[in-house]
Amino acid sequence: MQWMSDNAKRWLAGGVVLAAAMQGRWAYAQSTAVQSSPATQRSAAEKPAVSSGPSSSLPGTGQGTVLDRVVAVVNGDLILESDIDEEQRFEEIQPYRTAGPNHTRESTVRRLIDRMLILQQAEIEPETAVSDKELDAQLATLRKDIAACKQYHCETDAGWAKYVNDHGFTVEEFRARWRQRMELLKFIEVRFRNGIRISDDDIKAYYEKTMLPEYAKRHVAPPKLETISPRIEEVLLQQQVGNLLRDWLTSLRAQGRVRIMRPGEVAP
């Protein structure tokens, strides 16, 4: 098992918690960032110009306005086809994303539904907002960690603006999404992580049963337990938080009203 860089480790601490529960991946070195879009927080009562069927034009407008399509309704809030497109474009920016079955359209819809359920709860139980200083610090790290940013010279404001613009966002739109991502992770951290305790025996068992066999398979000398135990503790904490979050989301789905729309079906 190859241990990540300090930068990757910092991203793991924030991103793997929600990603693991939403996408079913518990691998230590994998992290899918959590994104949240203000566009996904629309109420059906607001009656936006959308359709649950194929995209079409408003009556009387000829070839004018193309309608968005309702993909899902989560306790009265709408998820639109445009939200899926925006989510997938935002996902491309993540520095530690992995390709595979968890990046299909269907997985994106599930992720948006789960995120909306959490956002709805976060509004009921508000936590401390993310400060501009915290946000700027994470974005500075992000600009260094995205491999494609090198050719854009993202260390400059002009290069960073060019990079996010090429992915369909303005700098302010991206800042708003990333702030909400951080607030979402903070909410999960406070709700689930507090009170979890990892014992020395748990750390030792993970080291002996999971890490040592992996190092042996790769014919690499393992680090000593005392040098790696803080990282193991973080992995075990994240796994427990992920399990709690997964069970909580299952409960929210059961208690709420979540409906994935079929083409042609009229949104309630």
C-alpha positions as CSV (number, residue, x, y, z in Angstrom):
1,M,0.0,0.0,0.0
2,Q,1.5,3.3,-1.1
3,W,0.9,6.1,1.5
4,M,-0.3,9.4,0.1
5,S,1.5,12.7,0.2
6,D,0.6,15.2,2.9
7,N,-1.6,17.1,0.4
8,A,-3.5,14.0,-0.6
9,K,-3.9,13.1,3.1
10,R,-5.4,16.5,3.8
11,W,-7.9,16.0,1.0
12,L,-8.7,12.5,2.2
13,A,-9.6,13.7,5.7
14,G,-12.2,16.0,4.2
15,G,-13.5,14.1,1.2
16,V,-13.5,10.4,1.9
17,V,-16.2,10.5,4.6
18,L,-19.1,11.5,2.5
19,A,-17.7,9.9,-0.7
20,A,-17.5,6.5,1.0
21,A,-21.0,6.4,2.2
22,M,-22.5,7.8,-1.0
23,Q,-20.5,5.7,-3.4
24,G,-19.7,2.6,-1.4
25,R,-15.9,2.8,-1.6
26,W,-13.9,2.3,1.6
27,A,-10.4,2.2,0.1
28,Y,-7.9,4.3,2.1
29,A,-6.3,6.0,-0.9
30,Q,-9.4,6.9,-2.8
31,S,-11.3,10.1,-2.3
32,T,-14.1,11.7,-4.3
33,A,-14.8,15.3,-3.4
34,V,-18.2,16.3,-2.2
35,Q,-19.7,19.1,-4.1
36,S,-22.9,21.0,-3.4
37,S,-24.8,23.1,-5.9
38,P,-27.1,26.0,-5.0
39,A,-28.9,25.0,-8.1
40,T,-30.1,21.8,-6.5
41,Q,-32.0,23.6,-3.7
42,R,-35.1,24.5,-5.7
43,S,-38.6,23.9,-4.3
44,A,-41.3,22.5,-6.5
45,A,-43.5,25.2,-5.1
46,E,-41.3,27.8,-6.9
47,K,-42.5,26.3,-10.2
48,P,-39.4,26.8,-12.4
49,A,-39.7,26.5,-16.2
50,V,-38.9,22.8,-16.3
51,S,-40.4,19.7,-17.7
52,S,-40.3,16.1,-16.5
53,G,-40.3,14.9,-20.1
54,P,-37.8,15.5,-22.9
55,S,-36.6,19.1,-23.3
56,S,-39.0,21.2,-25.3
57,S,-40.0,24.8,-26.0
58,L,-42.5,26.9,-24.0
59,P,-45.9,27.2,-25.8
60,G,-46.1,30.3,-28.0
61,T,-42.4,30.9,-28.0
62,G,-41.6,29.0,-31.3
63,Q,-38.0,27.9,-31.3
64,G,-37.1,29.9,-28.2
65,T,-36.7,28.6,-24.7
66,V,-35.5,25.1,-24.0
67,L,-37.0,23.6,-20.9
68,D,-34.9,21.8,-18.2
69,R,-36.1,18.4,-17.1
70,V,-37.0,17.3,-13.6
71,V,-34.9,14.3,-12.7
72,A,-35.9,13.8,-9.1
73,V,-38.0,15.4,-6.3
74,V,-36.6,15.2,-2.8
75,N,-39.1,16.4,-0.1
76,G,-40.4,19.0,-2.5
77,D,-37.0,20.2,-3.8
78,L,-36.1,19.6,-7.4
79,I,-33.1,18.1,-9.0
80,L,-32.8,19.0,-12.7
81,E,-31.0,17.6,-15.7
82,S,-28.9,20.7,-15.7
83,D,-27.8,19.9,-12.1
84,I,-26.4,16.6,-13.3
85,D,-24.5,18.3,-16.1
86,E,-23.1,20.9,-13.6
87,E,-22.2,18.2,-11.1
88,Q,-20.3,16.1,-13.7
89,R,-18.4,19.2,-14.9
90,F,-17.5,20.0,-11.3
91,E,-16.4,16.5,-10.6
92,E,-13.9,16.8,-13.4
93,I,-12.0,19.4,-11.4
94,Q,-11.4,17.2,-8.4
95,P,-7.7,16.3,-7.9
96,Y,-8.2,12.8,-6.6
97,R,-11.2,11.6,-8.5
98,T,-11.2,8.1,-9.9
99,A,-12.9,6.8,-13.0
100,G,-15.2,3.8,-13.0
101,P,-18.9,2.8,-12.3
102,N,-19.3,5.4,-9.6
103,H,-19.1,8.2,-12.2
104,T,-22.1,7.3,-14.3
105,R,-25.2,9.4,-14.7
106,E,-27.1,7.2,-12.3
107,S,-24.5,7.5,-9.6
108,T,-24.5,11.2,-10.0
109,V,-28.3,11.3,-9.5
110,R,-27.9,9.2,-6.3
111,R,-25.2,11.5,-5.1
112,L,-27.3,14.6,-5.7
113,I,-30.3,13.0,-3.9
114,D,-28.1,12.1,-0.9
115,R,-26.6,15.5,-0.8
116,M,-29.9,17.2,-0.9
117,L,-31.2,15.1,2.0
118,I,-28.1,16.2,4.0
119,L,-28.5,19.8,3.0
120,Q,-32.1,19.8,4.1
121,Q,-31.0,18.5,7.5
122,A,-28.2,21.0,7.7
123,E,-30.7,23.8,7.4
124,I,-32.6,22.4,10.3
125,E,-29.4,22.0,12.4
126,P,-27.2,24.9,11.3
127,E,-23.5,24.7,12.1
128,T,-20.7,27.3,12.1
129,A,-20.2,28.8,8.6
130,V,-16.9,28.4,6.8
131,S,-14.9,31.6,7.0
132,D,-13.3,33.3,4.0
133,K,-9.9,32.5,5.4
134,E,-10.7,28.8,5.6
135,L,-12.1,28.8,2.1
136,D,-9.1,30.6,0.7
137,A,-6.7,28.2,2.3
138,Q,-8.5,25.2,0.8
139,L,-8.7,26.8,-2.6
140,A,-5.0,27.6,-2.5
141,T,-4.2,24.0,-1.9
142,L,-6.6,22.9,-4.6
143,R,-4.9,25.1,-7.2
144,K,-1.6,23.4,-6.4
145,D,-3.0,19.8,-6.4
146,I,-5.0,19.8,-9.7
147,A,-2.6,18.3,-12.2
148,A,-4.2,20.1,-15.2
149,C,-3.7,23.4,-13.4
150,K,0.0,23.5,-14.2
151,Q,-0.6,24.2,-17.9
152,Y,-3.0,26.9,-16.9
153,H,-0.6,28.5,-14.4
154,C,-3.3,28.4,-11.7
155,E,-0.9,30.0,-9.3
156,T,-2.0,33.2,-11.0
157,D,-5.5,34.6,-10.6
158,A,-5.8,34.9,-14.4
159,G,-4.7,31.3,-14.9
160,W,-7.2,30.0,-12.2
161,A,-10.0,32.0,-13.8
162,K,-9.2,30.5,-17.2
163,Y,-9.2,27.0,-15.7
164,V,-12.6,27.2,-14.0
165,N,-14.1,29.1,-16.9
166,D,-13.1,26.3,-19.3
167,H,-15.0,24.0,-17.0
168,G,-18.1,26.1,-17.2
169,F,-17.9,28.1,-13.9
170,T,-17.0,31.6,-12.9
171,V,-14.5,32.1,-10.0
172,E,-17.4,33.2,-7.7
173,E,-19.6,30.3,-8.7
174,F,-16.8,27.9,-8.0
175,R,-16.1,29.6,-4.6
176,A,-19.7,29.3,-3.6
177,R,-19.8,25.6,-4.5
178,W,-16.6,24.9,-2.6
179,R,-17.7,26.8,0.4
180,Q,-20.9,24.7,0.5
181,R,-18.9,21.6,0.1
182,M,-16.8,22.5,3.2
183,E,-19.9,23.4,5.2
184,L,-21.4,20.1,4.3
185,L,-18.4,18.2,5.5
186,K,-18.2,20.2,8.7
187,F,-21.9,19.4,9.4
188,I,-21.1,15.6,8.9
189,E,-18.0,15.9,11.1
190,V,-19.8,17.5,14.0
191,R,-22.8,15.2,13.7
192,F,-21.1,11.9,13.4
193,R,-17.4,12.0,14.3
194,N,-17.8,13.4,17.9
195,G,-18.0,10.6,20.3
196,I,-16.3,7.9,18.2
197,R,-13.3,6.4,19.9
198,I,-10.7,4.2,18.2
199,S,-8.8,2.0,20.6
200,D,-5.1,1.0,20.4
201,D,-6.3,-2.6,19.8
202,D,-8.4,-1.4,16.8
203,I,-5.3,0.3,15.4
204,K,-3.1,-2.7,16.0
205,A,-5.6,-5.1,14.4
206,Y,-5.9,-2.9,11.3
207,Y,-2.1,-2.8,11.0
208,E,-1.6,-6.5,11.4
209,K,-4.6,-7.8,9.4
210,T,-4.8,-5.1,6.6
211,M,-1.6,-3.3,6.2
212,L,1.0,-5.9,6.8
213,P,-0.4,-8.4,4.3
214,E,-0.6,-5.6,1.7
215,Y,3.0,-4.6,2.2
216,A,4.0,-8.3,2.1
217,K,2.2,-8.7,-1.2
218,R,4.1,-5.8,-2.7
219,H,7.4,-7.0,-1.2
220,V,7.9,-3.6,0.6
221,A,9.1,-3.2,4.1
222,P,6.2,-1.9,6.3
223,P,6.6,1.2,8.5
224,K,6.6,0.7,12.2
225,L,3.2,0.8,13.9
226,E,4.1,3.7,16.1
227,T,4.9,5.9,13.0
228,I,1.7,5.0,11.1
229,S,-0.8,4.7,13.9
230,P,-2.2,8.3,13.5
231,R,-3.0,7.6,9.9
232,I,-4.6,4.3,10.7
233,E,-6.7,6.0,13.4
234,E,-7.9,8.5,10.8
235,V,-8.9,5.7,8.4
236,L,-10.9,3.9,11.1
237,L,-12.6,7.1,12.2
238,Q,-13.6,7.8,8.6
239,Q,-14.9,4.3,8.1
240,Q,-17.1,4.5,11.2
241,V,-18.4,8.0,10.2
242,G,-19.1,6.6,6.8
243,N,-21.1,3.7,8.2
244,L,-23.1,6.0,10.4
245,L,-23.8,8.4,7.5
246,R,-24.9,5.6,5.3
247,D,-27.4,4.3,7.9
248,W,-28.6,7.9,8.5
249,L,-29.2,8.5,4.7
250,T,-31.1,5.2,4.5
251,S,-33.3,6.5,7.3
252,L,-33.8,9.9,5.7
253,R,-34.8,8.2,2.4
254,A,-37.3,6.0,4.3
255,Q,-38.9,8.8,6.3
256,G,-38.9,11.4,3.5
257,R,-40.4,11.7,0.0
258,V,-37.8,10.8,-2.6
259,R,-39.0,10.3,-6.2
260,I,-36.9,9.7,-9.3
261,M,-38.9,10.9,-12.3
262,R,-39.3,8.9,-15.5
263,P,-39.3,10.7,-18.9
264,G,-42.7,12.0,-19.6
265,E,-43.8,11.8,-15.9
266,V,-45.3,15.0,-14.5
267,A,-43.5,16.3,-11.4
268,P,-45.8,16.5,-8.3
